């Protein structure tokens, strides 16, 4: 769960390690039959924190690569 706490200037390595160990990512393809499907598809992405602590807002980011 993300909280609306003020953004920390920098996340420390403990934050990043916790997210790496406790974040489950669910990806579902909603539609890949569009005319330009070779260039894009519609997807649903959901994140779940399976750990015991709340993930607070910070300077961390999640990137997706294809």
Beta strands, then each sheet from edge to edge (+ up, - down):
strand 1: 23-31
strand 2: 42-49
sheet 1: 1+ 2-
end
